Amino acid sequence: MRNRDFQETRTPVGVVGGLVGLVAASVGVAMLVVAGVTPALATVGIAASGTIGMFENLPGYLEIDELSEKSNIYATASDGSPVLLASFYDQNRVEVGWDSVNQYVKDAAIAAEDPRYYDHGGVDLQGTIRAAVTTAAGGNTQGGSSIAQQYVKNVRVQECEAEAHVAAVADLTEEEAEALTFDERLVLVEAEKVECYEQATESAGSAGIERKLKEMRLAIGVEKRYSKSEILLGYLNIAGFGGTVYGIEAAANYYYSTTAAALTLAQAASLLAIVNNPAEFQLDRPENEANGAANGYARNKERRDYILFHMLDEKKITQEEYDAAIATPITPAIQEPSTGCQTAADSAYFCDYVKNILLTDPTFGEDDETRMRNFRRGGYDVYTTLDPDLQAAAVGAIAQHVPQTYPGWDVGGVISSVEVGTGRVLAMAQNKVYSQDPKVLETGPQYTSVNYNTDFTQGGSSGFQPGSTYKVFTLAQWLNEGHALNERVDSKPKANWGVFNDSCNGPINTNSENWNPKNDANEAGANYSALESTIGSINTGFIGMAKLLDLCGIRKTAEAFGMHRADGDPLQQGPSSVLGTNEVAPLSLAIAFAGIANNGVACSPIAIDRIVDREGNEVAVPTSTCSPAVSPEVAAAMHYAMQAVMASGTGSSSNSGVRPYVPLIGKTGTTDGNKDTWMAGASSKVATVAGVVSLIGDANQRGISFDSGTAATARHRMWPMVMSVAAAKYGGDAFSVIGPTQPVAARAPVPGVAPSAPDPNNGGE
């Protein structure tokens, strides 16, 4: 329990009650308790003498673990203030300390649930006897539970709910458990929680009697170990207030849009009324509002006024306070809590990315069940890398230039931005509405649960061909192997490109493949330089460069920049892969371009800056790993060529729209048939990838027009919108450059993995 620094004031009767509690573990006091429930025991055929023995053999101590609390995911605004994206929880609870709970609440709880709270030692014998007589008459256990007993019952429910995460997959094989999605696993957990709740709250027959006896014994043990104030606070933090609302703070937030410290007398009594019978008294059910009272919520008001009367009778409030509270109509101000990434609105897909990290990274637990339990019950505050300003720019750019749906075409629009030198993900947006609800997903293609910016294992797709943006890795390997930017190659289009070198798999002969890649504008030049091929995105120029290189080396260089297939398979490294046929995630491409901008040092993506646990302690988070992909000299030569792309090449349309001016590098990409179009680039501070893609099927974007212009050029309208915000906020420095005549010293190849067979042809800008 928290906050044990209480000042306890007990009446003489309370001291006697405490002494009774100390002795209650003995057979003598057990007999007193059993005597009180004997009439009820008789109805179910349990002998009193046997029950005494059972009572004595029950555990006398209850291990009180941390309560389930919601975890929150935040972005951080420019002024440093947290911006809540979403909350996740098994139970909507915010645990608070003694001083954060209004005295009205404490007095109302005692008046409502345990008027003799300070006069007994955990078990109210008078109340128990009264309840037992009622039980004997009605056949089921009835009421009579002290606050300590109710606290015990709720703790036991918490325990079994915590175990539900493990029990949910106990009967599954490891493969079956790993195949479950987050939501499928959650359904199983919820079913286990319902079953364990029913067992922990069993009231009928001998099972109910046995449960009551356990609660009595454990309540006595709780009273021995904790002060009255600690128990009362624990009860207020653990009690259920209807649905998934648990604890007085969450109840005050939800029902009255206030805090437990700021509740009025009438509000406090109204909330404590709910605890008695949530289904009947909670304030978010229309049937409870419309049950005949002129001012609504008649049943809650009836119970509320009962509590107020007892508070007056116990002299906890004055007559004036009572009269004013009684006259106050019940007017809840429901404030819906965040319940998952759908409440993150335009940042939902980034939220989903963070959620997948929390559920899969070993930093947060050794297995899936542990990570899920920690995430939904741990009370963490997760502060992410998301920049709300860049995110708003990305969301606005897509909304303005890519529709959510288009007749006959499942169109996708994506933007990812990362910070150069850190790998921090700053923005992540797409043109769809986030939902995990199958019924919603069936209503139209504007809804999806798939994050098109990330890998499949991170809630994403199997990736998209990046087209000519991928050519930068052949450029990097060209420079790695000692070639200069002005060196020319045979770039004439041809049907027979002959044999390509592959140091990993052996030579690849294209003679029998009838492989005849074309150029985007049907350029027929036979002798392009590496610089000209980069500026104009000449397919055959890069094929000619690759003919003089090691295909395995190109693949390893791409991997060194963080490139990998979104479906988890190895990068393919055949000749056609030079033109961008490997399906990758936009985020991976943004990370690679950030590495180029970072003088060749690539940093893995991170989405979480820090995590604070429920006690305010910092929790370790995954960190970015930065390593050289190419030498600074190779990066400088790449900067020269990629700045030329932006100044006079295929990226000039994007470059001209960025204001304020900062130096920029970039590369465009268009896949076969203009199916997918890309703009990837960076300042020295921020890298951004913007694309329009075909999610299902093919579409020639050059023949499709959106309201803002041709689909194929939407990338050039979106990218500057984001990079203008980045330039204004982060600035941008001059890039290091090495000119076209200077060869760059070769470096050792980067270790890689064995590739698979090459993909089909690809060509375009």
VENQUI-V648003 format. One record per backbone hydrogen bond with DSSP energy under -0.5 kcal/mol. CO is the residue of the C=O (numbers start at 0). NH is the residue of the N-H. If there is no record, write none. Layout:
co & nh
CO & NH
CO & NH
This chain:
co & nh
3 & 5
5 & 7
10 & 14
11 & 15
12 & 16
13 & 17
14 & 18
15 & 19
16 & 20
17 & 21
18 & 22
19 & 23
22 & 25
22 & 28
25 & 29
26 & 30
27 & 31
28 & 32
29 & 33
30 & 34
31 & 35
32 & 36
33 & 36
33 & 37
36 & 40
37 & 41
38 & 42
39 & 43
40 & 43
40 & 45
41 & 44
44 & 46
46 & 50
47 & 51
48 & 52
49 & 53
50 & 54
51 & 55
52 & 56
53 & 57
54 & 57
60 & 62
61 & 63
62 & 64
68 & 378
70 & 87
71 & 381
72 & 84
72 & 85
73 & 383
74 & 82
75 & 387
76 & 79
80 & 76
81 & 83
82 & 74
85 & 72
86 & 339
87 & 70
90 & 92
91 & 245
92 & 69
96 & 99
97 & 100
101 & 104
101 & 105
102 & 106
103 & 107
104 & 108
105 & 109
106 & 110
107 & 111
108 & 112
109 & 113
113 & 116
115 & 118
115 & 119
116 & 119
122 & 124
123 & 127
124 & 128
125 & 129
126 & 130
127 & 131
128 & 132
129 & 133
130 & 134
131 & 135
132 & 136
133 & 137
134 & 138
138 & 204
145 & 149
146 & 150
147 & 151
148 & 152
149 & 153
150 & 154
151 & 155
152 & 156
153 & 157
154 & 158
155 & 159
156 & 160
157 & 161
158 & 162
159 & 163
160 & 163
160 & 164
161 & 164
162 & 165
162 & 166
163 & 167
165 & 168
166 & 169
168 & 171
172 & 176
173 & 177
174 & 178
175 & 179
176 & 179
180 & 184
181 & 185
182 & 186
183 & 187
184 & 188
185 & 189
186 & 190
187 & 191
188 & 192
189 & 193
190 & 194
191 & 195
192 & 196
193 & 197
194 & 198
195 & 199
196 & 200
198 & 201
202 & 140
203 & 207
204 & 208
205 & 209
206 & 210
207 & 211
208 & 212
209 & 213
210 & 214
211 & 215
212 & 216
213 & 217
214 & 218
215 & 219
216 & 220
217 & 221
218 & 222
219 & 223
220 & 224
221 & 225
226 & 230
227 & 231
228 & 232
229 & 233
230 & 234
231 & 235
232 & 236
233 & 237
234 & 238
235 & 247
238 & 246
241 & 244
243 & 91
243 & 245
244 & 240
246 & 250
247 & 251
248 & 252
249 & 253
250 & 254
250 & 255
251 & 255
251 & 257
252 & 256
253 & 334
254 & 332
258 & 261
258 & 262
259 & 101
263 & 267
264 & 268
265 & 269
266 & 270
267 & 271
268 & 272
269 & 273
270 & 273
270 & 274
271 & 275
272 & 275
272 & 276
273 & 276
276 & 279
276 & 280
277 & 281
281 & 284
283 & 285
284 & 287
284 & 288
285 & 289
287 & 290
288 & 296
292 & 295
296 & 300
297 & 301
298 & 302
299 & 303
300 & 304
301 & 305
302 & 306
303 & 307
304 & 308
305 & 309
306 & 310
307 & 311
308 & 312
309 & 313
310 & 315
310 & 316
311 & 314
317 & 321
318 & 322
319 & 323
320 & 324
321 & 325
322 & 326
324 & 327
326 & 328
328 & 330
333 & 335
339 & 342
340 & 343
341 & 344
343 & 346
344 & 347
346 & 350
347 & 351
348 & 352
349 & 353
350 & 354
351 & 355
352 & 356
353 & 357
354 & 358
355 & 359
356 & 359
356 & 360
360 & 363
361 & 364
366 & 370
367 & 371
368 & 372
369 & 373
370 & 374
371 & 375
372 & 376
373 & 377
375 & 89
376 & 68
377 & 613
379 & 71
379 & 381
380 & 382
380 & 611
381 & 73
381 & 383
382 & 608
382 & 609
385 & 75
385 & 387
386 & 390
387 & 391
388 & 392
389 & 393
390 & 394
391 & 395
392 & 396
393 & 397
394 & 398
395 & 399
396 & 400
397 & 401
405 & 408
408 & 405
408 & 410
409 & 694
409 & 695
411 & 692
412 & 430
413 & 690
414 & 428
415 & 688
416 & 425
416 & 426
417 & 686
418 & 421
418 & 422
422 & 605
423 & 418
423 & 425
425 & 386
426 & 416
428 & 414
432 & 447
435 & 437
436 & 440
437 & 441
439 & 442
440 & 443
443 & 446
445 & 432
447 & 434
449 & 451
450 & 453
450 & 460
451 & 585
452 & 586
453 & 460
454 & 457
454 & 459
455 & 458
458 & 450
461 & 566
463 & 583
465 & 468
466 & 469
467 & 470
468 & 471
469 & 472
469 & 473
470 & 473
470 & 474
471 & 475
472 & 476
473 & 477
474 & 478
475 & 479
476 & 480
477 & 482
478 & 481
479 & 746
482 & 743
483 & 486
484 & 530
486 & 529
488 & 490
497 & 509
499 & 507
500 & 550
501 & 505
506 & 508
507 & 499
507 & 509
509 & 512
509 & 514
510 & 513
513 & 515
518 & 521
525 & 490
525 & 491
527 & 488
528 & 532
529 & 533
530 & 534
531 & 535
532 & 536
532 & 537
534 & 649
536 & 538
537 & 541
538 & 542
539 & 543
540 & 544
541 & 545
542 & 546
543 & 547
544 & 547
545 & 548
548 & 500
548 & 550
549 & 553
550 & 554
551 & 555
552 & 556
553 & 557
554 & 558
555 & 559
556 & 560
557 & 560
557 & 562
558 & 561
564 & 567
565 & 455
568 & 564
573 & 576
573 & 577
574 & 577
575 & 578
576 & 579
579 & 466
581 & 465
581 & 583
582 & 565
583 & 463
584 & 587
584 & 588
585 & 589
586 & 590
587 & 591
588 & 592
589 & 593
590 & 594
591 & 595
592 & 596
593 & 597
594 & 599
594 & 600
595 & 598
597 & 600
599 & 601
599 & 628
599 & 629
601 & 626
605 & 424
606 & 384
609 & 382
610 & 618
611 & 380
612 & 615
616 & 612
618 & 610
623 & 625
624 & 603
626 & 601
630 & 634
631 & 635
632 & 636
633 & 637
634 & 638
635 & 639
635 & 737
636 & 640
637 & 641
638 & 642
639 & 643
640 & 644
641 & 645
641 & 665
642 & 646
643 & 647
643 & 648
644 & 648
644 & 650
648 & 651
650 & 653
650 & 654
651 & 655
653 & 656
654 & 657
656 & 658
664 & 681
666 & 679
668 & 677
670 & 673
671 & 674
673 & 700
675 & 670
676 & 691
677 & 668
678 & 689
679 & 666
680 & 687
681 & 664
684 & 419
685 & 682
686 & 417
687 & 680
688 & 415
689 & 678
690 & 413
691 & 676
692 & 411
692 & 694
695 & 409
698 & 700
699 & 702
700 & 703
700 & 710
700 & 711
703 & 710
705 & 708
708 & 705
709 & 712
710 & 713
712 & 715
712 & 716
713 & 716
713 & 717
714 & 718
716 & 720
717 & 720
717 & 721
718 & 722
719 & 723
720 & 724
721 & 725
722 & 726
723 & 727
724 & 728
725 & 729
725 & 730
726 & 730
738 & 741
739 & 485
740 & 742
755 & 572
